[in-house]
Amino acid sequence: MSEAHPWERMLWRGCDWGDCPRRRGAGAEPIPLTSLPGLLPPLPASAHAAAGSGTPGGQAAAAPPGGRVFGEVAPATLTFTWSGTHSLLHTPWTAHVDSCSAAAKDAPTRQRCFVKARAVQDAWEADTLGSRALPLTVPFLMRGVHGTSKVRFIALLREPVARLYSAFWFWPSLRRRFGHSAAGFDGYARAMIKAFDGCLGALSTIAQAANGSSAVGRSLSAGYTDELLAELRPHTAAGKVAGKTGNAVGARPLPERAVLESCAVNFESLSLATQDVYYHADQLLRSLYVAFLPTWFDAFGERGLLVLRAEDYWAHPKAELARTFSFLRLGQPSEAQWGALLGRPVLRVLGSENATYWGDKAVRNYLVPRVGGQPGDKLTRMRVPMHADTAEALRNYFEPYNAELARLLSDERFLWRDIPPLPTVMPAGAAS
């Protein structure tokens, strides 16, 4: 699972996105294990016997080398946002919101559609699962399918400011809406943070009003309206509601886990306000790793998940791959195999045809300097540096989330203090 969003740093070795075989736009096909003899530990004799049971004459047959291990690369599985899974898991919610909103005559009525849709979704989940003991989320669904004993996950995380910046310059839709400039990125980042903090504030209001009752967990996913929040605010501690900071972007106390996770996982489903946020703040949500990792640990335990930094993989691929092979309980490659693995080219690409929406066909997936040699042509993904105050604000914003991530993983590297900041420029007219 990769949330590195390294569109400008090719993670696949040996091919470019445009040339690789694809399944629904996934990147390169995996290297067959048969081409890496000795990488797997020996198959126990009992497994050989089991593999041969039922064969003609009762003779044991060797297990096929490629049939014992398989893997899949999923660029957005780690951060299982509502928008990333709604077409598969949330059809009752979608159907109700669509029909209810179409009949609504005013905004308050539309707001109530989301509360009703959440109730419809919760009822469907309870009926489908038979119990609300386990949440209907990607980690627990995968646990239900694969179990826990033989499943291993690898998460590759990038410093979140760099990830968000990379995402803005990759997705043309974001630049069309906010502008192909440093000011455009600043406006995008602040708008997404304001929207997410608004959700945190709303759910913190609900949690405080519940005053620790057993219904808190359920109520935080039940949706909300302006009318409901106005009714509950008198029952909260004044000044302690997360998100009530206006347009300011900076360090603040980390919200409680239930509030953070519900906003991150259920964002667009909770209210009309969150639904109307451009692209549902998806790239900001995908940069808040600590909102999603605890659920993966709940489902598979700490031994089921290896969390790596993208920056470490790029700088020291052999060391990180060696950690990965050990985590997967595979043998270490021979020197010849290491040479073959590390000799594969790491290509630098600026975008992917696989991730270009049908409406963005005019966007070139490579650098095209505009007249005068300056970056910023609206038909390219060529970047311009972000404003210095934007970078500082984002570092401050992500700081408490990174701190909690480092605490969760018991690894201070996930504070990313050793990673050089991205280049910045002063806003036009700002004092130097």
Salt bridges, closest charged atoms under 4 A:
GLU3 OE1 - ARG163 NH2 3.17
GLU8 OE2 - ARG158 NH2 2.81
GLU8 OE1 - ARG383 NH2 3.13
GLU29 OE1 - ARG23 NH1 2.51
GLU72 OE1 - ARG23 NH2 2.74
ASP122 OD1 - ARG118 NH2 3.65
ASP122 OD2 - ARG218 NE 3.32
GLU125 OE1 - ARG132 NH1 2.53
ASP186 OD1 - ARG190 NE 2.97
ASP197 OD2 - ARG252 NH1 2.24
GLU227 OE1 - ARG112 NH1 3.78
GLU261 OE2 - ARG257 NE 2.41
GLU268 OE2 - HIS280 NE2 3.53
ASP298 OD2 - ARG257 NH2 2.59
ASP312 OD1 - ARG309 NH2 2.87
ASP312 OD2 - ARG413 NH1 2.87
GLU320 OE1 - ARG323 NH1 3.48
GLU353 OE2 - ARG22 NH1 3.23
ASP360 OD1 - ARG176 NH1 2.37
GLU404 OE2 - ARG407 NH2 2.66
ASP411 OD2 - ARG413 NH2 2.76
ASP418 OD2 - ARG309 NH2 2.82
